[in-house]
Amino acid sequence: MKILILNGPNLNLLGKREPEVYGNQTFEDYFKVLKSKFEDIDLEYYQSNIEGEIICKIQEVGFSYDGIVLNAASYTHTSVGIGDAVKAIETPVVEVHISNTHKREDFRHVSYISSGAKGVILGFGLQSYDLAIESFR
């Protein structure tokens, strides 16, 4: 099984950015934990702050991978293009958020990705990624 974890803008700053919301661990460090926890799954990780690069990555793997775990971060609430890319591919996508976006600002209550996603997991910190990966088994 091959799964891509795809993170959007500012998630490269995990561990530094708003630790009260996102925690103190970098995603690179957490990715090592995920790889050891899910040794039977071929996990890949890609992060970009650029909307077009995220769309290109979705299109690149969207017909050959078994799953995409997508945390589009703030693009979740603004990018029709990423939402359309998710709907255009065959690979199932699980939308993930570290925080409970419904407990945050009103604009974060809207997702352009959810309607095309297999499911949505939010509010469980970095463990949201574990739950998303587990959903593909």
Secondary structure, 3 states (H helix, E strand, C coil): CEEEEEECCCHHHCCCCCHHHHCCCCHHHHHHHHHHHCCCCEEEEEECCCHHHHHHHHHHHCCCCCEEEEECHHHHHCCHHHHHHHHHCCCCEEEEECCCHHHCCHHHHCCCCHHHCCEEEECCCCHHHHHHHHCCC
